Amino acid sequence: MSRLSNISGIIAIAVLAVSCSQKAIVAGEFPANAGPIYPDYMGVTVPAGIAPLNFCYTAPGTSKAVTTFSFGYQSFTVKGVEVRIPEKKWKSMLQAARGSQITVSSTVLDEPWTISVSEDDIDYGLTYRLLEPGYEVYSKMGIYERELGSFKEKALIENTEFSGCVNCHATNRGEPSQYSLHIRGDHGATLLQLQGKLDAYNTKTDSTLGFCVYPYWHPEGEYIAYSTNNTRQGFHVQQDKLIEVFDLDSDLQVYDIRNNTLITAPQIKEKDYWETFPSFSPDGRTLYFCRAVPKSIPENITDIRYSFCKVGFDPATGTIGQDVEVLIDAENDSLSVCFPKPSYDGKYVVYTQSAYGNFSIWHHEADLWMLDLQTGERRPLDVLNSPDTESYHNFSSNGKWFQLASRRDDGLFTRIYISHFDSETGEFTKPFMLPQKNPRTFYRDRFLSYNVTEFTTGPVQLDKVRARKIIASPERVPFGFRWSR
């Protein structure tokens, strides 16, 4: 080998060594509202099975750091401004610290902080849609599954496998064997996975407005409440507003799985109201939903406000009650309610409140509120809310954990945050961002929003080969239809 070749090799090795070393933090690298570490994991409460809370120091010019994690006799250190926590040491410490706190200190910050470890377990993972922040075209999108105990993410189904859009999906309280997924487009259908069998259903009938969307399973697994919506979108000219999604009509129905029949009633299919966002009470005897008085759109779109209502439901006969009760009157209170999610102990309903409309994901003023079903008290969930959008949310299968979608990070992309919930007090803990292996680059480079996040108690066994086949096929399982007595 020539001397020149040796020199070239040395230079190449030197360049590689520099490129692999950690660089100093530069100004503007993190969101403007970022704290001393990103993501902000100071003072959060986590489950013992969560993936390592990797983070990065944010102060400009920081190039060196030593971070120490300790609990009792256990202790370990991580060097570097990008704190990559060793998985085995992390999991061992989490298990030891159940019901207590881990102390974190560093050479960068003056004060140590704590991470509380709950005794309550969390579900296996999350499922969600990933899509670009604009809704002008379908582009690439899919339904994905993320294991909460690791950084593993896999695609359940993507629209690159067929022509169309993957849309509303839901399990029965996280049970992956009971799964509903809607497909929009030329091959529109509702995919239902029941007892291990996946089929495509035509949920549009001559007596209903359209296909079934916004699913919510009955706790006994024998019914699914759906809305059917005539949805449109528009674009604002104001700088601080981008997209507006709205309905021109909507109704409710309940799918009777045993009899393969859609059930509806005049009181949830009224011409004088637009009904949407159904959910069942934990005992299965109440159907919650939102409804608005129709108004001319787009000129009166800011006057569209959705109230929160309930009606009785008899699971033995599939009968919908006669009397609709308004729990939150939007017209009187000049607000709009959407995405009502009951806590599984039956005490509370958490909902998104915004100034108007029913699609709050692009409303900067949208916050999470809680209704106490026993006292009727309503209050904002300040510990969960931020100056930007808080929207789609849900409880874990044991009711102890809560996830929400928020645009607090940069105002453009929705990220997933998780909080612990105490059903005895009705209080939540400071939410923490879904952990990533390298959050410094992950959230900077992923130009996708998380959408319609659901907990899952285990891996969703969705047969993608069969899904592609039945979506492409013109064959659809038809529904029967009946009016509730």
ROFI-686468 format. One record per residue: x, y, z negated of N, C-alpha, C in turn; residue in three letters. Coordinates in steps of 0.05 Angstrom, whole numbers, plus 5000, padded with zeros to 4 digits. Layout:
BEGIN
XYZXYZXYZALA...
***
This chain:
BEGIN
501749765000500050005000501850255000MET501150455017502750695018502350874994SER504251064991504051244968501451414971ARG500851484996498351645001495851494993LEU495951234999493651064991493351054961SER495651024947495551024917494351274906ASN495251504918494251764908491251784913ILE490351694937487451704944485851534924SER486951294917485551124898485351254871GLY487551384862487451524836485451744836ILE485351904858483352114860480552014859ILE480051784874477351674874476551584847ALA478351454832477751364805477151604787ILE478751814790478352054773475652174779ALA474852194804472352314811470052144800VAL470351874801468251704790468051734760LEU470251764746470251794717468852054710ALA469352274725468052524719465052514723VAL464352374746461452364753459852204733SER461152014719459751844700459751964672CYS461352164667461452284640459052474637SER458452534612456152704607456952994611GLN455253144625455753424631454553594609LYS455653834607454654024587451854114596ALA450154184576447454284581447654564593ILE446154614614446154884626443455004622VAL443355274622440955424617438855364639ALA436355334632434255284651433855004659GLY435354824646435154534653432654404642GLU431554514621429254404608426854594609PHE424454494603422154684603422654914585PRO421455144591421955394576421155364547ALA419155194542418155174514419554944499ASN421654824510422954594497424254684471ALA424154504451425454554426428354474426GLY429654434403432454374403433154104414PRO431153914416431553664430429253624449ILE429753484471427753424491427853134498TYR425553004496422953094485423053144455PRO421053284445421053354417420053124400ASP421852984388421152754371421552814341TYR421853064335422253134307419653124291MET419652964270417352954252414952794264GLY415452624283413252474295412852214279VAL410552084284409951824273409751624296THR411151404294411251214316410550934306VAL409750754324409350474316412050324316PRO412150104302414649954299415449824325ALA413549804344414149664369414749854392GLY415250114387415650304409418450284420ILE418750344446421450354458423050574446ALA425750564448427450774437426651054445PRO426651234425425951514430428451664440LEU429351594464431651734475431152024479ASN433052194474432652484478435352614485PHE435152874490437553034497437453294482CYS439853394474440053654462439753864484TYR438554094477437754284498439354544497THR440854604476442254854474444254884497ALA444155104513446155134534448955124524PRO450654994539453454974532454154734515GLY452154584505452654354489453854134506THR456254034498457553824514458353584497SER458253614471458953394453456953384430LYS456353134422454553094399454852824388ALA454552804362454452544348451852534332VAL450152344337447552324324447452064307THR446552094283446451864264443551804257THR442851554259440251454251440651274226PHE439051324205439451174181436851114166SER436750874154434550804137435750594117PHE435550664091436650484071439550424076GLY440150164077442950084082443650084112TYR441650114129442150104158442950384168GLN444850384186445750634198447250574224SER446750744244448350734269448551004281PHE450651044298451151304310451051274341THR450351494354450351514383451951764391VAL453851734409455451964418454352064444LYS454352334447453552454472451152634469GLY450852824487448553014487446052874496VAL446452664512444152494520444152254501GLU442252244483442152044462440751794472VAL442351594479441251334488441451144465ARG439251084453439150924428439450624435ILE441250484423441450194427438850044420PRO437849894438435149774434435049584410GLU437049414407436949214385437149354358LYS438849544356439149694330436649854324LYS435549974345433050124342430749954332TRP430349724345428149554337428449444309LYS430949374302431549274275430949484254SER431649734259431249944240428250014238MET426850004261423950064260422449854243LEU423149604246421849394230422349434200GLN424849504194425549544166424149794154ALA423649984171422650244161419550264162ALA418150044168415250054168414150174143ARG412450374146411250504123413050714110GLY415350764123417250954111418351144134SER420751254130421751444149424651384156GLN425351434181428151424190429151714190ILE431551754180432852014180434752034203THR434652264217436352314240437952564235VAL440552554237442252784234444252804257SER445353034261447153064284449253284279SER451353274294453453484293452653744307THR450353734321449453964337447554144321VAL445754014305443754164290444354174261LEU443754384247444354424219442754244201ASP440154204208438454054190437753784202GLU437553574186436653314195433553314198PRO432553114212429653094214428852804210TRP426252754209425352484203423452384225THR423352124228421451984245420051784227ILE417451814223415851634207415051384223SER415151154210414450904223411950794210VAL409850774226407250694216407250384211SER405550304193405050014189403049904209GLU401750084224399750004244401149944271ASP400549704281401649634307400149774330ASP401549794353400349914376399949694397ILE398349744418397849554439400349494455ASP400149284471402349204488403349424507TYR401349564519402249764539400049954547GLY400650094569398750284581398450224611LEU396150284621395750284650394850564658THR395650644682395050924690395350944720TYR394251154731394651224759396851424760ARG398551404780400651604786399951724813LEU399951994814399352124839400652394840LEU400952504864402052764867400152974857GLU401153204848399353404834397253524852PRO397653514879395553614897393653394905GLY391153464911389153264918388253304947TYR389853434964389053494991388853235008GLU390653055003390752795018391352574997VAL390752325005391252104987394252074982TYR395952095003398752045001399151774987SER401451734974401851484960400951514931LYS399451314922398551304894398051014887MET397850964861397450694853396650684823GLY395950444814395450384786397950234776ILE398950324754401450214743401150134714TYR402849954706402849864678405549914665GLU405450014641407950074627407949924600ARG410049774595410349634569411349834549GLU409949864526410650064507413149994491LEU413749734489416149654474418649664490GLY418549744515420849764532420349994553SER422150014572421750214593420750094619PHE419749844618418849704642416249814652LYS416249874678413849964691413449804717GLU411049714722410549564747408049664760LYS407949624786405549704801403549474800ALA401049534792398949344793397749334821LEU397349564833396449584861397049864871ILE397849884896398550144909396950164935GLU396350414942394750444966396450424992ASN399050374989400650305012400050015022THR398549865005397849595012395149575027GLU393849805029391249815044390750105050PHE388650165065387950435071385750535052SER386450735035384450835016385750944992GLY384150984971385051114947384250934923CYS386150884905385550744880384650954860VAL382450884847381151094831380550994802ASN378251044792377550994765377950704757CYS379250654734379750384725379350374695HIS378650144684378150124655378049824647ALA379049774623378749514611376649534588THR375849304577374149304554375849314529ASN376149554518377749604494380549484496ARG381749514520384449424524384749134533GLY382448984535382548704543383148674573GLU385448584581386148584610384548394627PRO383348194615381748004630379048114639SER378248344627375848484635376648754646GLN376648774672377948994686376149094709TYR375849354710374249484732376049684746SER376049684773377649864789376149944813LEU376050204818374550304842376450374865HIS375650304889377150364913375450554930ILE376650784937375250974954376350954983ARG374851055002375751055029374250865047GLY375450795070374150625090373550355079ASP375050265059374649995048373550025019HIS371850215015370750274989369550034975GLY370149994950369049774934369749814905ALA368349664888369049644860370249364855THR372749354847373949094841373349034811LEU372348794807371748704780373248444775LEU374848444753376148204744374648094720GLN373347874723371747754702372547464698LEU373447404674374247124667376247014687GLN378247184695380347094712379747104742GLY377347174749376547184778376247464787LYS377447534809377347804821375647804845LEU373647984846371848014868371348304875ASP370548354900369948634909366948654910ALA365848864898362948904896362249164912TYR359849144924358649384936356749494915ASN357549704902355949814880354050044888THR353850084914351950284924349450144933LYS347150234923344550124930342850344943THR340650254954338750454966337450624944ASP337550544919336250694898338150854881SER340750854888342751004873344251194892THR345651384879346951604894349351514910LEU350851324899353251244913354651014898GLY357250994902358850784889359150844859PHE359650644844360050664815362850754808CYS363050964791365651064782365451124752VAL367651224740367751284712366651064694TYR367950824695366850594680367450604650PRO365650494635366050444606364650184598TYR366150004587365149734581363549734555TRP361449574555359949524531361749344513HIS361749384486363549234469363248924471PRO360848834478360348544480361348434507GLU362148614525363148524551361148434571GLY358548484566356448394583355248624600GLU356048864595355149094611357449284616TYR357249434637359049664643357349904650ILE357750124636356350374643358050514664ALA356750614685358050764706356551024712TYR357951214723356551434736356951404766SER355251544781355651554810355551854817THR357651944831358052234833358552314863ASN357352534870357852664896359952874891ASN362452804893364652974884365953124907THR366653374902367953544922370253694908ARG371953814924374153974913374454234928GLN375454434915376054694927378654804916GLY379455034927381955144919381655444912PHE382755514889382555784879384455974894HIS383856224894385756424905387256564882VAL386456514857387956634835390556484831GLN392656634823395256524819395356314797GLN393756354776393956184753391955944755ASP390555924777388755704782389355584809LYS389255324811389955184836387555044848LEU386854824835384754644847382354634829ILE380054624840377554584826376154334837GLU375554144820373953904828371253924815VAL369153864830366453904819364553694832PHE362253664819360153484830357953654842ASP356753544863354353664874351853504866LEU352353274853350153114842351452884827ASP350052774808351152534793348952414776SER349052154773347151994757348651784741ASP347151644724348251424708346851164715LEU348150944711347050674712348750484695GLN347550264688348950054672348949794688VAL351249674692351449424706351149194687TYR349149024692348648784676350248564689ASP352448484677354348284689352948014691ILE351447934671350247664671348347634694ARG346847844700344747824721345547974747ASN348048074748349048214772347048424781ASN346248594762344148784768344849064757THR344349274772344649544763342049624750LEU342249744726339949844711340150144708ILE337950284713337850564707335050634697THR334750894690332150984679331851274686ALA329451374688328951654695330451854676PRO330751774651331951964632334951994635GLN336251814650339151844656339551884686ILE337351924700337451974730335452184737LYS335652404722333752624726334652814748GLU332652914763333253114783334153374771LYS333253434747333753684734336553694720ASP338053464721340653454708342653304725TYR345153364722347353204732348553054708TRP348352784709349352624687351952484695GLU353852474676356452354682357952274657THR360252154660362052074638360651904616PHE359651664622358351504602360351364584PRO359451304560361051134541359151014521SER359750764513358050634493359150674465PHE357350674445358150684417359450414410SER361050394390362350144382360449914376PRO358049984366356049774361354449694386ASP354849844408353549784433350649864435GLY349650014416346850074416346250364423ARG348350514431347950794439349650834464THR348450974483349851054508350251364506LEU352751444504353451724505353951814534TYR353552064539354152174566354052474566PHE354952594588354852884591352952954613CYS351653184611349853264632349753574634ARG349253664659349153954664346754024680ALA345754264677343654374693344754444720VAL343754344743344854404769344754704775PRO346854794788346955074797348255074824LYS347955294839349055314865352055334864SER353455174880356355174881357255234910ILE359255404914361255484894360755744880PRO358755904888358456164877357856164847GLU356655954836355955944808357555734793ASN359855664803361355434791362155494762ILE362755744756363555804728361255804709THR358855764719356455744702355655454697ASP357055264710356454984706357654894679ILE355954814661356854724634355454464627ARG357054274617356054014610355653974580TYR353253894573352553834545353253544539SER353453484513354053214505351453094493PHE350652854504348052744497348352444490CYS346252334479346152044474343251944479LYS343151684485340551554488340951264477VAL338851144468339050874457339450664479GLY340550434471340950214490340649954474PHE338949774486338549514473340049304489ASP342249204478343849004493342448734497PRO340548674481339148414484337448404509ALA336348644516334548654540335648834562THR337748984557338749164576336949404580GLY335449474559333549694561334749954551THR334250164567335250434560333050584545ILE333750714523331750854506330351074521GLY328151164510326451364523327351654517GLN328451694493328951964484331952034485ASP332552244500335352354501335652564480VAL337752534464338452724443340952884451GLU340753144449343053324456344653364430VAL347153274430348853304407350453564408LEU351253644431352653904435351354044458ILE350154274453348654414474350554614487ASP351354554511353354724525352154984533ALA349654994540348455244550348355444527GLU347755364503347655544480350455634471ASN352355444473355055494462356955604482ASP356155624508357955724529360555574531SER360355314532362655134535361854904552LEU363754734558363154494574364654254563SER363254034561364253784549364753574570VAL367053434569367453214586369253004572CYS369352764584370952534574370452474545PHE367952424537367452354509368352064503PRO370052034482371051774475370451724445LYS368751534439368151474411370451324397PRO370951394372372851234356371550964351SER373150754348372050484346370850424318TYR371150604299369750574274366950704274ASP366350834297363650954300363251214286GLY365451334275365151584259365351834276LYS366951824297367652064312367452024342TYR367252254356367652254385369652474391VAL371752404406373652604415372952674444VAL372952924451372153014477373953244486TYR373953294512375353534523373353764525THR374153994516372454234518373854444535GLN372354544554373454754572371354964576SER371955164592370155394595367755324613ALA368255144632366055064651366954814666TYR365054694680365654474698366054214683GLY366754004699367053734688369653604695ASN371453754707374053644715376153824703PHE376753774678378353954662381353934666SER382253744682385153684685386653934695ILE385254104711386654344720385754594706TRP384454564683383554794668385554844645HIS387055064647389155124627387955154599HIS385455234597384255284571383155024558GLU383254794573382054554563383554444538ALA382054384517383054284492381454034484ASP382653884465381253664453379753754428LEU377353664425375653714402374553454391TRP373753464366372653224353369853294341MET367953114346365353134334365052914313LEU364452994288363952804267360952724269ASP360552474276357852374281356152354255LEU357452354232356052344207355152614197GLN356752814201356153084191355353284213THR355953214238355453404260357453624263GLY359553614246361653814247363353784273GLU364054004285365854004308368354174302ARG370654074311373054224305375154174327ARG376754374333378954324352381154154340PRO382353984355384553814345387153964349LEU387754154331389954344335392654194337ASP392953984322395553834322396053704349VAL393953654364394253534391394353734413LEU393253964409392954164430395454334434ASN395554454457397854634465396754864480SER398455054488397455284504396555204532PRO397154954541396354874568394254644565ASP393754504587391554314590391954064573THR389953994557389653734545387153614557GLU387353354566385053244579384752954573SER384852784594384052504591385452364568TYR383852214552384852104526383351844520HIS384451694501383151444493384451334467ASN382951154454383951024430385150744437PHE387050664421388150394424386050184414SER386549934419384549724413383949714383SER385949764365385349754337384450024325ASN384250224343383250484335385250654319GLY387750564317389750704301391550884317LYS391550864343393251024361391551164382TRP392551374392391051554410392951654431PHE392151644456393751764477392251984491GLN393652184501392452404515394252494538LEU393052614557394452734580394753034576ALA397153144580397553424575399453534596SER399053794603400753934621402654124605ARG402954084579404554264563407454274571ARG408454074584411254054590412154274610ASP410654294633411454494653409054634666ASP406654564657404254684669403354574695GLY404854384706404154274732403453974731LEU405153824717404853534716403753444690PHE401753254690400753144666402752924656THR403352934631405052734617403352594596ARG404252364588402852204567404052264540ILE402252314520403052354493401452164475TYR402752074453401551874436401551984407ILE399351934393399052034365397851804348SER398551804322397351624304394751744292HIS392751574289390151674280389351534254PHE388551694234387651594208384651614208ASP383251394211380351404213378951474186SER380351444164379251514138379051814135GLU381051954145381052254142380352394168THR380352254190379852374216382152544226GLY384552504215386852664222388752514241GLU390052674258392052574277394852674270PHE396852534279399652634274400652774299THR402852914296404153054318404552854341LYS403652924365403952734388406752724398PRO407652494408410252464420410052374449PHE411852474465411752414494412552124498MET411351994518411951714525414951694529LEU416351514514419251494517420151404544PRO422451504553423651414578426651364573GLN427851194590430651124587432451364588LYS431951544607433451794610431552024615ASN430352124594428252334597429352584610PRO431852644607433052884618432552894649ARG432952674662432652664691429952544699THR428752374683426252244690424052444695PHE423552614675421352804677422053034696TYR424553074701425353284721424953184749ARG425352924754425352824781422752684789ASP421052604770418552474777416452684783ARG415952734809413952934817411252804819PHE410452664798407852524798406452584771LEU403852594772402252624747401152364738SER401052324711399652094700396752164699TYR395051974705392152024708390551784698ASN388551834683386651624673388251394659VAL389551464637391151274622389451104603THR389950844603388450664586390350484571GLU389750414546391350214532390649934543PHE392549754542392149474548393449304527THR392049094518393048924497394948714507THR395248694534397048504546397348564575GLY399248424589399548474618396948434633PRO396448614652394048574669394848384692VAL393548154692394147954713392448004738GLN393048224752391548294776392948164800LEU391547984813392547844836392648034860ASP395048144866395248344887394748224915LYS395447974918394947844944391947814949VAL390547724929387647704932386347984934ARG387448174919386348444919386548564948ALA388848534960389248634988387248495007ARG386948235003385248085021382348165019LYS381348194994378448254991377848554997ILE379848724993379449005000379249035030ILE380948895045380948915074378548775087ALA377448575072375148425083372648595082SER370848565101368248705100366248575080PRO366948345070365148205051365148345024GLU362748385014362448504987360248364972ARG360648334946358548214929356448434925VAL353948394933351848604929350848594900PRO349748824892348448844866345448834870PHE344048734850341148774848340649044834GLY338149114833337449374820334749354806PHE334549474783332049494769331949744751ARG329549834748329050054729328649944701TRP329750084681329349994654326450024646SER325549834630322749844621322250074602ARG
***
